[in-house]
Amino acid sequence: MRLRKNVRNLTALERKRFVKAVLELKRRGEYDEYVRLHNEYFIADGEGERRVAHMAPSFTPWHRQFLLDFENALRSVDESVTVPYWDFTRDRAGTRAPWTKDFLGGDGRAEDWQVVDGPFAHRHGNWPIRVKATDEDFLMRRMGRPDDPVELPTRAETARALMAVPFEVWPYDSTAKRGFRNALEGWDGGGEEGGFQMHNRAHVWIGGQMSGGTSPNDPAFWLLHAFVDKLWADWRHLNPEEDYVPRDPIPDWDPQHGKVISLCEKLPPWEVTPADLLDHTRFGRYEHEQSEGGPGVPVPGFAGKAYRLDFGDGMVFENEYSPDGFTLYWRAVAGPAAGDCGTEELHVDDLARGRYFVSWTESGGVTVSHVMDLAAGEVRAFLTFPGEEPADREGRLARATLTEAA
């Protein structure tokens, strides 16, 4: 069974073989057909046509089939190759994987956004841009959009998107105010603060050709969409009672009739339906799936749970975590602070399977850092108390037993 790895975990040989296979598809002329196909199906709400690839429920299954087709083409060149995924919640710098000289190359230069390093740089002559939205013949990137800065989605934003239910709501387009599909795709209707979110914001962050319908001109497209596909798989694990919507064809009295694809209707240009594509394990697996737990999963293992922390010196706290794991509701039930309570937004990092580094800053300026070991039932805490001057800050170490509430 094929395995799609996190790009940061590829070996040097795996990076080399992936690049070689992509360049071979370009040399054969096959690669540009994927760019043309994606551009053909880049249809917006306002165009009044059937939407299958974007701004529609079939955003996820359409891109899953598109990704599979491309990966199969790569494997016709080298059967060892799979498409790795770029976890933009962790690898957030344009100088780290996948933006290295031996893989995708880095940012574009300031004057014309041209990518000048890596195997896809124009100067090597192997990556001419033929399917164009602009006149340039070279690959372009403008990471972070310096003139109007944009940040990549965070792990907390991603975890919250994975909590979104149901899968889709009417009117099944970019204006849908709820639902996982638009939270993931990231149009204004799905964002808490408006503007581009999630998948869309990652496209905008890269910039250049990634900002439009010809986005597969940048090989980064496939790594981004492998991660988007993984997130759909993770969502299905976290929300097993939810499924693709709409299940049945849209009735002719509905304004969306003929414009979106239901569960068992064929996805153009293929002979497959969304129902055929729901279970990703038919085609392969991802490294660090939510179903497996461990480092790299979007939602931490303590999410949606409550714990009792006993520090052994009379201090006892009850901590309850939000369903996404990035908000803490705490209450002191014994000790000097008994009766106090609060709500904190968390920073969470994985250390190992079942071990997390969790930190927050309270309104009074106290910084709290926890190493939570769920298996050992232990928390090691470090508290930093503010002073009038930086040199006056005081730190304190503590250890507590961690018991999950019934």
N, C-alpha and C positions, 0 to 999 in steps of 0.2 A: 504494500500500500504506500502510495506517495505521501511524503511529509513536507509541508511547507514550513520552513524554519524562520525564526526571527532573524532579520538581516544581520544583526549584531553578532549572531552565533555562527555565521558562515565561515568555513575555513578559507584560506587563501585559494586553494584549488577550486572550491565550490564557487567562489566569486569569479574566478577566471573562466570556468566552464559556462557559467550563466552569461557573462558578457560575450563570450565567443559565439554562443548559440544565438543571442539577440542580433549580433552583427551579421551572422550568416543569413538570418531571415531578411535583414535589410538588404544584403547583397543580392539575394534572390528576387527581391521585389515584393515578397510576401508581407513584410512588415507594414508597408504603407497601406495595404488593403485593410488592416485593422484600424488605422487612423481614419480612412475613408468611411468605414462602416460606423464607427463611433460618431463621426461628424454627421452622417446621414440620419442617425437616430437621436441627435441632440435637438429635441423638439420641446419648446416651452409651452406653458399654459396658454398664453395668448394667441398661439398659432391656430388653435381650433382643430388640430389634427389628433390622431391617436398617439398617446404618449406611452412608450414602453420602456425607455432607458432612463428617463429623468422626470422628476416632478410627478411621480406616479407610484402606485404600490409595487410595480414590477421593477423598480430600480434595483432591488437586491437580487432577484433571480436573473434578471437580464445581465447584470454585470458578472454574476457567478458563471453563467454560460459563456460569456465573452472571455472571461479569465481562463476558463477551462480550454476553450478553443486555442487561445494563445499558448497556454502551457503545453498542450498537445503538439502544437507546431514546434515549440522549442525541443520537446522530447523526440521529435522526428529527426532532429539534428544530433541531440545527445540525450539518451534516455535516462541519464542520471540527474538531469536538471529539473528542478521545480521552481516555481515563483516564490521567492521569499517575501515576507511582509515587513513593512516599516511601521513600527509602533511609535507614532508621533507623540504619544504621551510621555515616552521615556527618552527617546533620541531626538532632542529638540534643537540641537545646534547644527548649523550648516557645515561644520567642520568634522563631524563624526559620521559613522555609518548611517546611511548609505552613500554619503557625499564625499567619498575618498577618491584619490587619483586612480586607484586600481579597480574602481567599481563604477559609480555613476558620474564621477566628477563633481565639482562644487558649484558655487554660486556664479552668476554671470558678472562680467565686469561692468563697472558703473556707467561707462559712456554709451554702450549699446546692448547691455544685458547678455552678451555672448558668453557662453560657457567655453573656457579656453583650456581647461585641464580635463584629464580623464579620457577614456576611450571613445566618448561620443562628441568630443570637441571637433569643431568644423575643420580645424587645421590638419587633422589626420585624413580627411577625405572620405571617411567611412559613414558619415551621418548627415547627408544633405537633407534638408527639409523640403519635401515635394508636395505634401498636402498642406496647403497654407491658409492661414487666416490673416497673415500679414505678408509683406514682401520679403522678409529676411529668409535667407537660405540656411541659417545656422540655428542650433539649439540655443534657447534663451531661458534664463532664470533670473528672478529678482526676489531672493529669499527675504521674507519678512516685510516686503513692500515698504522700504525706508521712507518714502515720501508720505505715506499714510500708514504707519506701522500696524501690523496685525500679528497676533500671537497664535501659535499652534494650540489646538484644544488640549486641555489638561486631563490628567487621569480622573479627577473628580467630575469634570464635565462629561467624560466618556462613561463613567460609572452611572451617572444620572441618566444619560441617554439609554443605557441598558435597562433602566427601571421603567422606561416609558411603555405604557400599554394603553389601548390594544396595539396591534401591529399598524393599523391604519384607520383613519376616520374620513368621512365625507368632508369636503368634496374631492378627496384623493389627489390633491395637487400641492403646489408650493405654499398654499395658504392654510393648509391643515394645521389646526392649533394644537392638536394632541397626536399621540401615536409614535411608535418607534421609527417607522420609515422616515418621516420628515425630521425627527430628532437626529437620525443618523445622516440623512442626506444633507440636511442643514440649510434649508431655505428659511426666510424670515418668519414664516408662520410657525416654525418649530423651535425658534430660539427664544430664550427668556428675555433677552435684551435687544432683540432685533439684530439685523445684520447677518452675515454668513456665519454658520456654525459647523462644527464637526467636519464631515467630508468636504464640504464646500470651502471651509476656512483653510483646510490643509492644501487644497488646490491653489487658493489665493496666496497662501504663504509662499509656495514655491514660485509662483508667477511665471512669466514668459508664456510658452505654449500651453502650460498647464491651466491657464485661465479660461479656456474656451472649449469648443467642440472638438478641436484637433489635439486635445490634450495627450492622447497616446503618442504623439511625436516625442514626448519625453519618456524614456523608459521608466522614470519614477512613477508614472501612472500605474504600472502593474503592481508595484510594491505597495502603493497607497491602497489600491483596490483589493489586494490580498488581505490587508488589515481590515478594511471595511467588511469584506466577506467573513473574516474571522469573527468580527464583532456581531454579525448576524447569527453566526453559529453560537456564540456565547449567549446572545439574547434568547435564543430558542432553548438553551439549557436552563437559563434562569427563569424563564416564563413558559414552562411546559404546557400550561393550559391555553396559551395564546397561539394563534395561527394566522396564516395569510388572510388578508381581507382586501377585496371582496371574494367570498367563496363562490358566489353565483354571478352569472353575467348581469351587467347593469341593465335594468328595464328601460324600454324605449322612452318612457316619460321622464326619465332622469336626465338632467343637462349633461351628465358625464357618460351617457350612453354612447358606445362606440369609441370612447376616448381612453379607456383604461382596460387592463387585462385582468380577468378573474382567475381563480385558482386553476381551472382546468381548460382554459383557452390557450391556444398556441402563442408562443412568444416569437414575433417576427425578429430576425429572418429565419428562425430555426423551426424544427418540428417538435420542440419540447414545450412543456407547460410549466408554470410555476410549481405545480404539484410534483413534477419530476425532479425538481431542484431543491426541495426543502431540506432533505437530509444530506448534509455535506459529506458524511462518512462513506457514502456510496462512491465518492471520488478520491477521498484521501483525508488526512488529518492535519491539524495545525500544531506546532509546538506551543506549549503553554495554553491549552484550551481551558476555559472556565470550568468545564466538567472534571478536569484533572486536578485543579487547585495548584498551589505552589507559586513560585515567583513568575511574574509576567502576566497573571490573570488580571482583568480589569477591576473586578470587585473583590475586596479583601474578605478573608474567611470569617471575620467577626461581624460583617455587615448584617444588619437586621436583628442582632442579638443583644442580650443584656448580661452584664457580668457584675459580680460583687468583688471589690478589691479590699482586702484586709491587710493593713500594713503592720499588724502585730503590736502596735504601740497605742492601741485604742482608736486609731483613725480607720474608718471604714467608709468606702464610697460605693454607690451603685451607678454604673455607667451603662447607658443604653445608646446603641449606634443606629443611625438611620439605615434604611434599606440599601443605600448605595455605599455605606461605610465611611462617608466623609463628613458627617456631622455627629457630634457627641452631645448627649444630654446627660449631665452628671448631677448627682445629689449626694451630699455628705450626710451619712446616717449616724455617725458616731465620731467623737473626738471634738477638738476645739471649734471646728467649722460646722458642726452638726446643724442641719437645717438650711445651710447654704445650697444653692443650686445654680446651674448655668448651662448655656448652650455654646458650643465651640465648633468652629470650622477647622478641619484637620488636614494636615499634610501626612501622607501615608507612603511609605516605601517598603518593598518586600526585602527581607534579609535571607529567608529560606522558607521552605514549605512550613506554613503555620507560624512563622516568626515575622514580626512587623516592627518597623520603626514608625512611631506615631507622635506627632508634635503639634502644639498649638500655642498661641499667645493669648493670655486672658486680658480682660479689659483693664485690669490694674497694672499690666506690664509684666506679670509673671509669665515666664516661658516654661512650658512643661514638655518634656520629652520622655516617651515610654518605649521600651523594648518589650513588646508583648509576645510571649511564647505560649500559644494556645495549647500545644500538646503537653508542655511541662506545667501548665497552670500557674504561670509566674509573670509578674511585671517588674521590670527594673526601671525606676523612674529617676529623672534628674530634673530638678527645679532650679531655675535661675530667677533671683529676686532683684528688681531694679534698685538702683541707688541714685543719689543726686548727681554723681559723676560716674563715668564708665568703670573707674577703678573701684567704686564702692559696691558693685554688683556682687551678690552673694549666691553661691551654689550649694545645693544639698542633694545627696543621694539617698534613695530609699528603695525598699523591695517589698512587694506585696504578693500574697497568694491571689490567684485569679480563678474564680468559680463561676461557671455559666449559670445564670438564673433559670429556674425551671419554667 
